[in-house]
Structure formats: structure tokens, C-alpha cells
Amino acid sequence: MLILKKHKQFNLNHRILTGAFMLVSFALPVVAEDLDQKGFDIAARSDRSDRGFNNSRVELEMVLKNASGAESRRVLEQSTLELPDESVGDKNLIVFFSPADIESTALLSYAKILDPDDQWLYLPALKRVKRISSKNKSGPFVGSEFAFEDITGQELEKYEYTWLREEACGELTCDVVERRPLYKDSGYTRQIGWVDQTDYQARKIEYYDRKGSLLKTQLFEDYQLYDDKY
């Protein structure tokens, strides 16, 4: 009788453990799916908060520093044509004005979603246009830390997302979201972005290379509001 009771108790515990395991097994995908959806929603809110500008043109100065601290500066102009359809990427043109060795160098980009972006590089010294291969999109852009894939449009549907956590970022509170490229031949396995909960703007992005190691960090500061857009 004692053995029988012990056996029954074992079966009861086994059923409880089995039931608990099944509940956890069913619950985990739901939680993961919720985190993925939350990550996408945050990225979409950030992306759409600045949509509707139609087109823009900005003059920029790129400052490059080497390991010894020496600087070189490049002046360029970036023009963007926004396409209202989110299933079609924006168009972007970058033209360099200085220094003299890259003056008039230009990069034209037609962003795609999952297909490789179309990019053409004009080299004035050779007086020819070079199409950038999709397998070279991870290469450095004019000797900078930017890759060719950083320059083209960062379309929402080019990535899958997961919300990681919420944390302070300076005086603001940020959602930390991981995004993973869905397009072929990316130089990154993942990117982790900090998006503030006040203005929905990116504050920092960490880029991880094909080996999963942290490659570089991009910071965003001093946002200015112009016609309700940052």
C-alpha cells in the first residue's frame, strides 16, 4: 500500500511537471512574438514620425580621425527624394565638394526592401560611372567608417526586430531594439538601436559584424526641429 501511494504521488508530480512544462512551452513563443511586434512597432513609430518631408537637401561636413588623432575633412551635399509607398525605398544622391582629390565624386542610391539596393558611384578622375555590386555593400564608403549599405535608405521592412529593454539614455528614456537585416549580403548580423520615448528619434546604434562582434557605434545628437520634422 505504501508503495502504491508513493507511485500515485509520483504520477501526480509527473503530471504537474508535464503540465507546467507544456504551459511554459506554449507561453514562450507568445512572449517572443510580443517582443518582436513591440520592437517593430517602436521602429515603425520612429520611421513614420519623420515621414512626409517629400524631399530634402542638406550640406554636411564629414570629419575623419585616424588613430593618432589627425583629422581630414570632407564637404558634401545629400539630397533625398521620399517615396510615400513604404514598399518602395527612397532615392538618395550624395555629391562631394572637397577635398580636391574626391571633388565631384557622387553616389546615387535607389533603396529597395529585400532586393539589393541599386547604387552607382561616379568617379570624376576616371570620368566613368561604376555600379556597386550587392556583395560590396559592406565595403567602406570613400575611406570612412560608413559602409555603402549605411548610406542608402534604412527602410523599415528591410529588417526584423526584437524589443530588448527600456533604459535611460542621457536625460531621456530609450527603448532598446535589436534589428537584423533580412536582405542578402549585409555586412551586419544585427544592429542594436536606442530610440527615445519622447521624440521617437534614434540616439545610438551599435553595429555587429558577420562574426557577431561589435564593429562600430553611431551616436545621434543635437536634433533640430524644422517644419515639425527632425
C-alpha positions as CSV (number, residue, x, y, z in Angstrom):
1,M,0.0,0.0,0.0
2,L,2.8,2.4,0.8
3,I,4.4,1.6,-2.5
4,L,1.2,2.2,-4.3
5,K,0.6,5.6,-2.7
6,K,4.2,6.6,-3.5
7,H,3.7,5.5,-7.1
8,K,0.5,7.6,-7.3
9,Q,2.2,10.6,-5.8
10,F,5.0,10.3,-8.4
11,N,2.4,10.2,-11.2
12,L,0.7,13.3,-9.8
13,N,4.0,15.2,-9.6
14,H,4.9,14.0,-13.1
15,R,1.6,15.2,-14.4
16,I,2.1,18.6,-12.7
17,L,5.6,19.0,-14.1
18,T,4.5,17.9,-17.5
19,G,1.6,20.3,-17.5
20,A,3.8,23.1,-16.3
21,F,6.4,22.4,-19.0
22,M,3.6,22.4,-21.6
23,L,2.4,25.8,-20.3
24,V,5.9,27.2,-20.5
25,S,6.4,25.7,-24.0
26,F,3.2,27.4,-25.2
27,A,3.9,30.7,-23.4
28,L,7.4,31.3,-24.7
29,P,6.6,31.7,-28.4
30,V,3.8,34.2,-27.4
31,V,6.2,36.2,-25.3
32,A,8.9,36.2,-28.1
33,E,6.2,37.2,-30.7
34,D,5.1,40.0,-28.4
35,L,8.7,41.3,-28.1
36,D,9.2,41.1,-31.9
37,Q,6.0,43.0,-32.5
38,K,6.9,45.6,-29.9
39,G,10.3,46.1,-31.5
40,F,8.7,46.5,-34.9
41,D,6.1,49.0,-33.5
42,I,8.8,51.1,-32.0
43,A,10.9,51.1,-35.2
44,A,7.8,52.0,-37.2
45,R,6.8,54.8,-34.9
46,S,10.3,56.3,-35.2
47,D,10.4,55.8,-39.0
48,R,6.9,57.3,-39.6
49,S,7.4,60.2,-37.2
50,D,9.6,61.9,-39.8
51,R,7.7,60.8,-42.9
52,G,6.0,63.3,-45.2
53,F,9.0,65.6,-45.8
54,N,8.8,64.8,-49.6
55,N,12.4,65.8,-50.3
56,S,15.4,67.3,-48.6
57,R,18.8,68.7,-49.3
58,V,21.5,69.2,-46.7
59,E,25.1,70.2,-46.7
60,L,27.4,68.1,-44.4
61,E,30.9,68.1,-43.2
62,M,32.5,64.7,-42.6
63,V,35.4,64.7,-40.1
64,L,37.7,61.6,-40.2
65,K,40.2,60.9,-37.5
66,N,42.9,58.3,-37.5
67,A,44.5,56.5,-34.6
68,S,47.0,59.3,-34.0
69,G,44.2,61.9,-33.9
70,A,45.0,63.6,-37.3
71,E,41.9,64.9,-39.0
72,S,40.7,65.1,-42.6
73,R,37.5,66.9,-43.6
74,R,35.1,66.3,-46.4
75,V,32.3,68.6,-47.5
76,L,29.3,67.0,-49.3
77,E,25.7,67.6,-50.1
78,Q,23.0,64.9,-49.7
79,S,19.6,65.1,-51.5
80,T,16.8,62.7,-50.6
81,L,13.6,62.0,-52.5
82,E,11.0,60.4,-50.3
83,L,8.5,58.0,-51.9
84,P,5.2,57.7,-49.9
85,D,4.9,54.0,-50.6
86,E,6.7,52.1,-47.8
87,S,7.1,49.1,-50.0
88,V,9.4,51.2,-52.3
89,G,12.6,52.7,-51.0
90,D,13.7,56.3,-51.1
91,K,16.2,57.8,-53.6
92,N,19.4,59.5,-52.4
93,L,22.2,61.4,-54.1
94,I,25.5,62.4,-52.4
95,V,28.0,64.7,-54.1
96,F,31.4,65.7,-52.6
97,F,32.7,69.2,-52.9
98,S,36.1,68.8,-51.1
99,P,38.9,67.9,-50.7
100,A,40.1,68.2,-54.3
101,D,41.0,64.5,-54.7
102,I,37.4,63.5,-54.4
103,E,35.7,66.6,-55.6
104,S,32.6,65.8,-57.8
105,T,32.5,62.2,-56.6
106,A,28.9,61.2,-56.4
107,L,26.8,58.3,-55.2
108,L,23.3,57.6,-56.4
109,S,21.2,55.1,-54.4
110,Y,17.8,53.6,-55.1
111,A,16.8,51.8,-51.9
112,K,15.0,48.5,-52.2
113,I,13.4,46.4,-49.5
114,L,14.6,42.8,-49.7
115,D,16.2,43.0,-53.1
116,P,19.7,44.5,-53.4
117,D,19.8,48.3,-53.4
118,D,20.8,49.9,-56.7
119,Q,23.8,52.1,-56.3
120,W,26.1,53.9,-58.8
121,L,29.3,55.7,-58.0
122,Y,30.6,58.4,-60.3
123,L,34.4,58.7,-60.3
124,P,35.4,62.0,-61.9
125,A,39.1,61.1,-62.2
126,L,38.1,58.2,-64.5
127,K,35.1,60.0,-65.9
128,R,33.0,56.9,-65.5
129,V,30.1,55.5,-63.5
130,K,30.6,52.3,-61.5
131,R,27.7,50.2,-60.4
132,I,28.2,49.0,-56.8
133,S,27.9,45.2,-56.5
134,S,25.5,43.9,-53.9
135,K,28.4,41.9,-52.4
136,N,30.4,45.1,-51.9
137,K,27.8,47.0,-49.9
138,S,29.7,46.3,-46.7
139,G,32.9,48.0,-48.0
140,P,34.0,51.4,-46.7
141,F,32.5,54.5,-48.4
142,V,35.2,56.9,-49.5
143,G,37.6,55.8,-46.8
144,S,35.1,56.5,-43.9
145,E,33.6,54.2,-41.2
146,F,30.4,54.3,-43.2
147,A,29.7,51.3,-45.4
148,F,27.8,51.6,-48.7
149,E,24.7,50.0,-47.1
150,D,24.7,52.7,-44.4
151,I,24.3,55.4,-47.0
152,T,21.2,54.1,-48.7
153,G,17.7,54.3,-47.2
154,Q,17.1,52.4,-44.0
155,E,13.7,51.1,-45.0
156,L,11.5,49.7,-42.2
157,E,10.8,46.3,-43.9
158,K,14.5,45.6,-44.6
159,Y,14.8,44.3,-41.0
160,E,13.2,42.1,-38.4
161,Y,13.0,43.5,-34.9
162,T,13.0,42.5,-31.2
163,W,12.5,44.8,-28.2
164,L,15.2,44.2,-25.6
165,R,14.6,46.6,-22.8
166,E,14.0,50.1,-21.6
167,E,16.8,52.2,-20.1
168,A,18.0,55.8,-19.5
169,C,19.9,57.5,-22.3
170,G,21.2,60.8,-21.0
171,E,18.2,62.8,-19.7
172,L,15.8,60.7,-21.8
173,T,14.3,57.2,-21.6
174,C,15.0,54.9,-24.5
175,D,13.6,51.7,-25.9
176,V,16.5,49.4,-26.9
177,V,15.6,47.4,-30.0
178,E,17.6,44.9,-32.0
179,R,17.2,44.7,-35.7
180,R,18.5,42.0,-38.0
181,P,19.0,42.6,-41.8
182,L,16.7,40.5,-44.0
183,Y,18.4,41.4,-47.2
184,K,21.2,39.4,-48.7
185,D,24.9,40.2,-48.4
186,S,24.7,42.6,-45.5
187,G,27.9,43.2,-43.6
188,Y,26.0,43.1,-40.3
189,T,24.4,40.2,-38.3
190,R,22.5,42.7,-36.2
191,Q,22.2,46.3,-35.0
192,I,21.1,47.5,-31.6
193,G,19.4,50.9,-31.5
194,W,18.4,53.2,-28.7
195,V,15.2,55.1,-29.6
196,D,14.0,57.8,-27.2
197,Q,10.4,57.7,-26.0
198,T,9.9,61.5,-26.2
199,D,10.6,62.4,-29.8
200,Y,11.0,58.8,-31.2
201,Q,14.4,59.6,-32.6
202,A,17.4,57.2,-32.7
203,R,20.1,58.2,-30.2
204,K,22.6,55.4,-30.7
205,I,23.2,52.4,-32.9
206,E,25.7,49.6,-32.4
207,Y,26.7,47.6,-35.5
208,Y,27.8,44.0,-35.2
209,D,29.8,42.4,-38.0
210,R,29.4,39.0,-39.6
211,K,31.3,37.3,-36.8
212,G,28.9,38.9,-34.3
213,S,31.5,41.2,-32.8
214,L,30.8,44.9,-32.1
215,L,32.2,46.8,-35.1
216,K,31.3,50.4,-34.6
217,T,28.9,52.7,-32.7
218,Q,27.0,55.6,-34.2
219,L,25.7,58.5,-32.0
220,F,23.0,61.0,-32.8
221,E,23.0,64.4,-31.1
222,D,21.7,67.9,-31.3
223,Y,18.4,67.2,-33.2
224,Q,16.7,70.3,-34.6
225,L,13.0,70.6,-35.3
226,Y,12.2,72.0,-38.8
227,D,8.6,72.1,-40.1
228,D,7.6,69.5,-37.5
229,K,10.3,67.1,-38.7
230,Y,13.7,66.3,-37.1
